[in-house]
Amino acid sequence: MVCKIAHSIHDNGGRALLVGGVPRDIVFDIIKQRVNAFDEGNIKDLDIEVHGLSLEQTEQLLSRHGIVSTIGKSFGVLRLYGLPIDWSLPRIDDVGRKPQVHIDSGMALRDAFMRRDLTMNAMGIDLITYEFIDVFGGMQDMRDGILRVPDERLFVQDPLRFYRVMHFVGRFEMKPDAVLKRLCEVMDISMVAIERIEQEFEKLLFRSRRPSLGIRWLRECARLNDVIPEIAVLIGVPQSPRWHPEGDVFEHSMQALDASARFVYRSSQEQLVCMYASFCHDVGKALTTRYIDGAYKSIGHDRVGARLIPRLLSRITVKKSIIMAVKALVKYHMIPTQLVNSNAKPGSYKRLALKMTSQATLRMLALVCLADKQGRNGAGHEPLCDTSDEITCFMERAEQAQVSCTVEKPILYGRDIIDIVSPGPVMGALLRYAYEVQVDEGITDREILKNRVRAQLKEWHE
């Protein structure tokens, strides 16, 4: 269908150019000598820019192929229902939070591509002639591993582009040139919506082999404290070389983040939670690290760090469930090795699983702990690949207790003991006691457990 529409546009005096991410990714695959899987049957969020036709003409042509969505019409963007493609016209946006949009179907190609954020995104492919358009040298910049702007003045008009640079640094492992670095050092990013920031952070985490490169770049351009101050203060916080040969807490956190990017996850939700938790697991060390008896120690950093998580993550995500899950993982990230080393019984694993939120599991906790273990490379910046006998043992025991990805449900609820005690604090205490007996002794019979509750209540009254 895309080809048919492109030919219709061409036959009516227009030109359809494939722009944005797809030409960039094709070039990237060519440079990396990879087979590109792009074909019309694998279409996903394409951006096609239409030149030489008015918005009304474009809408009329599209309507011959389906129902046209005009939700983005005021911005010069049209869609066909069921087809994830933006058909957009060249436009000029005024500066401001609610800019006026001026559509210019006759805009010169150079002027249209100049409005793109980076030269690597300012390339296009004519869908009829297959001419490759690269007026700003984006392909060469990609070969050189350089991020460069087509136009300095236009770049700073959209502060979201700052976060896009962070995302691209990590995803493509490219470096901003001196001009882009200078622009990012001074541009105002205070008014970017959290939802937009969140999108770029998620792209950084999901699409990067080494997402830490994006965070390290924030440090290089002196903006880390503006974006995530709780991470910025980890720079220079010392650790014991015996356990952390990699250096300060910031370096450890970056390596742990990269380690977490290599794991296999069961869902995007699990991946996002684990990567955020690996990234943030030691934020409490900035407030707790002391030099005690000849060594640096961070007593209680897990609990202190958990308290910092809501404030930290609220700057980069609006997902409350993510924040609460990460908070739980940070709070308990020291526990797995403690349980293994103390040869804890299954009940301890069951109680730990119950303490986690509904969004976090012992499996996820194990992954965060493994990232913590691997983020200790003293010979470089990439994480170790070593496995951990302790974490393997923790997962095996959690699975044996049948709580690696779930919790053991209590046998008794309030309705089961209302004939024994009225609702209130005493009932709550009895239910907690019943659950502890259940997980410690492996009781599965409701009546046996109910008798234990009766006996406990009697003991309390004596």
N, C-alpha and C positions, 0 to 999 in steps of 0.2 A: 504493500500500500504506500509506503514512504516514497518509493520510486515513482509510482503513478502520480502522487501529489507533486513531487518535484518536477516531473515532466509537465504537469498542468501549469505550474508556476512559470516554467521556462517558455511554454507555448504562448503564454499571455504576457510575455515581455519582462518577466521577473527572473530572479536568480535565487536558488535555495542553497545555502551554505551550512554544512554541518560544522558547528563550532563548539567551543567549551571543552569538556572533559574527554570526549571520545577521540578527537584528533590528537590531543595531548597524550592519551594513554596508548594510542597506536604508535606514536613516535617513541614513547618510552619503551614499548615492547621491541621496537626495531633496534633501539640503542642497546637494550639488554639482550638482544638476540633471542627473544622469546616468540613463540607462536601466538598471534593475537586471535582471540576467539570471537571477534566481532562479526556479526552477520545480522541480517534483518530479522531473523528469527530469534535473536538474542537481544532485542531492543530493551533498553531500560533507561528511562530519564534522559532522552536525547534532547539536544538544544539545536534547533535549526533556525537560522536567521534568514529572513526573506528580504531581499533588496529589489527595488524597482516597482513594487506594487504598494498601493495604499492598504491601510488596515481593513477597509471595507471590501476591497478586491480580494484580499487574502482570505477573509472570512467567507466570502461567497465561494471561492474555489474549494476551501475545506469542506463547506457544507455539502458538496457533491459526493463526499466520501463518508459522511456520517453526521452525527449531531455535534455541533460546535459548542464548547464551553467558553463563555465570555467572562468568567470570573476575573481573569487578569487583563481584560481588554483595555482598561484605563492605563495599564502599564505597557501596552503594545504587545501583549502575549495572548495567544489563542491555543486551545487544545481541542482535540477530538475525544469524546468520551470513549474510554476503553483503550486509548492509545497513549502511553506515557511519554509524550513528546511535546515540548514547548515550541510553538511556531511564533517567533518573535520578530518584530521590526526594529531597526536601529532607532535609538532614542537618546535624548539628552536629559539628564536629571538635574534639577536645581539642587543647591546645597541646603541641608536642613533635615530635621527628623521627619518632616512630611513634605518631601520635595515635589514640585510640579514636574510632570513628565511631558516632554515634547517629542513626539514621534516624527522621525525624518526618514521616509522611505528612500529618499534620493541621496542619503549620506554617502560620502566617498568611503571605499573599503578601509583605507588607512585611518580615517577618522573614527569609523565604527570599531575597528580593532584596538584603537588607541584607548578606548574606554574600558578595556578589559584590565583586570588587576595585575597580571603578570604576563611576560612575553610567552611563557609556556602555555598560557591559556588564550593567547591572542593569535591562534592559528585556525585555519578552516579548510574544509574540503568541499569543492563544488560538486553537488550530487548528480550533475549531468555530465560534465567534462572530466570529473575527478581531479581537477587542478588543485594542487596543494598550495594554499595561500599562507605565507609566513613573512609578513612585511616588517616585523620587528626582530627577526632572528631567533625565534623561540626554540627552533630545533637545535641550533648551535649552542644556545644557553643550556639546553638539556644535556647535550653532549659534554659540555664543560662543567655541569653540575652547579649552575649558577641560577639563582632566582633574581630576576630583574624586572623593573616596571617599564611599561611602554611610555607612561607620562607621569611625572612626579606630582603635578598639580591635581590631576584627576584621582590619583591613587589615594591621597589623604582625605578625599571627600567622603569616603566610606570607611569608617573606623573598624568595621567587621573584617576588613582586609588584613588588619594586623593579626587576627586570630587565624585567618586562612594561611598566612605565611607560616605561623607556628605549625599548623597542620601539615603543610607541604614540606617543611624542613624535615619533619619526622617521617612522613610517608615516602618521599622521594629521595631522602638523604642528600638534599642539595643545600647550598649555602647562599644566603642573600649577599648581593654585592654591596659595596660601600655605600652607594646611594640609598638602596633599600634599607640597609641597616640604620642609616642616619634618619630616614623618615620614620622608621618604627620606634626609634629611641625617643622621639619627641611628639608623635601624633597623639591626639586626645582620644582615649578609648573608654572614657568614663560613662558614656551614654549607650554603650552596646547592650542590648537586651540579653538577659541570662539565657533565654531559650536559644539565641543565636550562638552565644559562647558555647553552650552545651553541645550543639551540633558539631562545632569544630573540634571540641575535645573528644567527642565520640569517634569522629573520623580519624583523629590522631591515634586513638587507642586501637580501633578496629583494623585500620589499614596500614599500620607501620610495623616493620620488623623491629625497629628500635625506637619506640615512642619517646624515650628519654631525650632524643635529639631535639624534639620540639621544646621540651622543658629546659634543656640546657641552653637552647637559643634564647629563651626568655631571660635567662641569667646573663648571657653574653651582651644582650642589648639593654641591660639594666632595667628590665621591666618585670622581673619575677616578683618583686615585692609589691608591685601594683596589681598583679593578677592573683598570686597565691602567696601571701606573706608568711603563712605558716610553714611553707616549704622553703621560702627564702631564708628564714632564720636558721635552717639546718646547716647552711654553709658555714664551715669552720667549727661545727660542734664535734669535739673529738670523741673517739671510741677506743677501746682497748685493742691494740694491735694483735693481741693473742687471738681474739675472736673476730676482729674486723681489720684484716690487712689492707682492705681497699681504701681506707682513709676515713673522711668525715661522714656524718650522717647523710648529708646531701648525696654524696657519691654512692653510698649504700642504697639509698632510696631509688636512685636512677637505675642502678643495676638490677634491683629487685623488680622494678617496673618492666624493664626489658626482659627479664626472666619470665615474668607472667605473660608476656606477649607470645611466648613459644608454646604454651600449654594448649592442650585440646580441651575444649569446653563443651558442655551439653546444650548450651543455649547462649544467645547474645546477652541475656540478663545475667547469667552466671559469669560470663566473661567480663562484663562491665563492672560488676561488683568486685570480682577478684582483682582486676587490674587497678581499680581505684584503691582497694584495700592494700595491695602490695605497694603502691605508690605512697600511701599515707601511713603505713603501719607504725612508723617510728617518729611521728611528728611530736610526740610527747617528750622526746629526748632533749629538745631545746630548753625545756623548763625543768628537767630533772637531773641532767648530767652533772655529776660532781666527781672530784678527784678524792678518792677514799682509799686509804691504806695502800698507796702506791699504784692505784689503777683507776681508770675512768669507769664509773658506774652510773646507771640510769634507773634507779629504783623507782618502781611505780609508773614508768613511762607508758605502759600499756593502758592503765586507767586514765591517766592524764590525757593521753592521746585520744582516747575515745571521746572525752569531753570536748575536744577541739574539732572533731569531725563535722558536726552540723554546721558550724560557722565556716569551716574551710570549704566544704562541698557545696554549700548554698551559693557560693560565688560562681560555680561552674555547672550546676545542674539544678533542675526544678523537681526532680524525681525524689519524693520523700522516702519511698521504699528503698531506693538505692542508698540513700544517706543512712537510714537506720540499719541496713544490712552491713554496710561498711563499718559503721560504729561498732557493731557487735564483733566483727572479725578483728578489728583493731584491739578491742578490749580483751579478747581471749587469745590473741595470737601467740602468747607465751605458754599456753596451757598444754598443747599437744605433747611437747617434749617432756613436760613435767609429769603428765599421766604415764607416758611410756617409761620414764626413768624410775618412777615410783611403783611400777608394775600394778597400776590401778585396776580395780575390778570393773566388770561391764557396767555396773551401776553408775560409775563415775562418768563413763562415756554417755550414758543415757541422760544423766543430769545436765551435762554440758550441752548436749543437743537441745534440751528443753530451754536452756538459757538463751540460745540463739533466737533471732527473730524468724518469722516465717519465710523471709527472703534469703536467709543464710543457713548453710548446712555444714556438717563436719567435713564433708568432702571439700567444700570451698575453703574452709579453715586450713585444711591440709595443703591445698594449693598455695595459699598465701604464705604458709610456713615454709614451703619448699622454695618459693621465690625469695623469701628472707634468707634461706640457707645459700641459695645460688648467687645472691647479690653480694659476694664477698671476694671478688677477683682483685688481688693485690698487684697483678701484673698487667692490667689493662682496664678498659672501661666496659667491655662486654661481660655479661654474667658467666658464671661457671655452668657446666652442664652436668655436674655431679648429682647423683641421686642421694637420698638420705635414708639410712636404715631406720632412723627414728620416725620419720614421717611415713615410711612404708609400713612400719609396725603399727603406728597410730591408725592408719586407714584400715589395716587388716582387722584390728580389734574393734574399730567402729562398725565395720561390716559384720563381724561376728555378733556384735550386740544389736545388729539390724537397725542402726541409727546413723549410717553414713550420709544418707540423703533425706532422712525423715526423723521424727521423734516417736518414742513409744507413747502411745496414748494412755492416759490414766484409765484404770478400770472403774474407779468410783468417781461419781460426780455428786453435786449437791443433792440432786433428786434421789440419789441412792441412799443417802443417810439422813434425809429429812425426818425420818421416824425416830432417829437417835438424837439429833440436835437441831435446833432452829437456825435459820440463816443468820449469819453474822460472823464476827471475828473468830469465834471458837470453831465454827464449821470450816472456815478457811484454813485454820491451823490443822484441823483434823484431815482435811483433804491433802494438804502438803505432807503431813506425816504418812498418810496412806500411800502417796506416790513414792516417797522415799523407801518405804517398806517394799512396795511393788518392784522397784528397779533394783534394790539391793539384794532381795531374796528371790527374785524371779517368780513371784506369785502371779498366777493367771486366773485364779478362781475368785469370783466376786464375793461369795459368802465367806470364804476364809479371810479375805481382806477386811470385810465388814466386821467380822468378829474381832479382828485386831484393833479396829477403830473403837469398838465398844470397850475393849479392855483398856485402851489408851485413855479414853474419856474417863473411865472409872478411876484410873490411876491419878489423873489430874485432879479429880474431886476429893481424893483421899488426903 
